[in-house]
Structures are given as structure tokens and as C-alpha cells.
Amino acid sequence: MEWPEWVTARVLFPSLSSDDKSGKTPVFPSKQPAWSILDPNAENGLKAQLLSAIASFGAPTQDPTKSGATIDESAGPVVVHSTATVEPAAHFIGPCLIESDASIRHGAYVRPYSWICSGAVVGHSTEVKHSVLLPGSKAPHFNYVGDSILGKGANLGAGTKLSNLRNDGGEVHLRFEDQRVGSGLRKFGAVLGEHSQLGCNSVTNPGTVLGPNSTVWPNVTVTGIHPAKSTHR
């Protein structure tokens, strides 16, 4: 299927720079949908890019265990910028990368292939796995973020979950213009455009895409692909 331009990173994340002054961010394909980097087997997917970013990381780092966190580096390194804030009881499983001024709060669970960009927040009792939190995005309270991308300034209300797996474990399909189109991915959560705001206890079904400045009301479940400034109530 030929996807519309507004599902590309250029439209979903218009202020994104691949080499931000405060730290690197993933490079997205110019013409493919933004979620294409979530393909675990893609040559330039999130997994490959994160490993490359870790290998070339040249900024000062910190040992998060000194802040009371725990780490598991049996499958890859945990790299945390020296200016990031890490609170006690956070747990990191590598490979993962925490950029400058990010905040990893008490009880956060940061799983493999999580790229937490500059100024992003992984909050209390929030779990992140194989996902990108672009600069300034926030998953601050009791959130689940799996196989997802949060645009700059996107915010998840307390208890919001980005579901990434169908109940039957099959391929995630995207709903677009009354069609169901296969994503090619078994695990795919959500792609949230810049400054999207999701209310408390909302849920996105697997394969949800919200354009920039979208709003989801509390306790609402969202499915499908939606353009900028969409409202879900």
C-alpha cells in the first residue's frame, strides 16, 4: 500500500533533528511510514541504530547504581548520560540509552532497545520496551510503552497504556480509510505525533497512529490512523 505523506516522520515529528544539540535521535526514513524503524529485522531499524548510537556515545556517563537503580547488562550495555536524573529503584536492562537531561523516576522499568532522548521522562512504575521517547516526551505515571514512538512534547496521562500485541499474537493491522492493512509487525504499539496529549487511563490498540497535536480524552480506547489535531472522546 502507498501510505499518505502524513504518516512519515517529517510530518509526525516536524521539529525533529537527527543530531539535536543535546543528543542524537534516531534517523527515520524520508518516504516510509515512521513505524518502519520498529521492524526488529530492518537494517536501519531501531535495534541497529541504538546499538550504533551506544557504540559511538562520546558524552560523559554515570553509573545509575550510585543513585539506587539496578542494571542488567547481560545482553548489552546500559548507557546513561551524566546529566540524566535517575531515582532509586529504577531498573535498566541493556542495551538501552538514556540521553542528556532525561528523567528516570522511582520504580521505572527500562527494558532492552529503549532510546530515551534528551529531556524525556520515564516516570514512576512506567515500563518502556523497544521504543523511542523523542526529546521532551513524557510517560510519567503508571504507563506502558511497548514498540512505540512518542514525538516531541507528547504526554501520556496517568495509567495510559500503548498496547503492542494482539490477543492472538498475530500480525498487527492498521485501520485506514475503512481498510485493514498488515503492518508486517507482530509487535507494534503506537506512534504519537508531536505534542499529542492522552488522558488518564486511555489505551491505544496495537497499530495506532496519531498526528501532531491530537487529543485523547480520559478512559478512551483508540484504534487506527488519525491525522493532526484529531480528538478522541
Buried (B, 14 or more C-beta within 10 A) or exposed (E): EEBEEBBBBBBBBEBBEEEBEBBBBBBBBEEBBBBBBBBBEBEBBBBBBBBEBBEEBEEEBBEBEEBEBEBEEEEBBBBBBEBBBBBEBBBBBBBBBBBBBBBBBBBBBBBBBBBBBBBBBBBBBBBBBBBBBBBBBBBBBBBBBBBBBBBBBBBBBBBBBBBBBBEEEEBBBBBBEEEEBEBBBBBBBBBBBBBBBBBBBBBBBBBBBBBBBBBBBBEBBBBBBBBBBBEBE
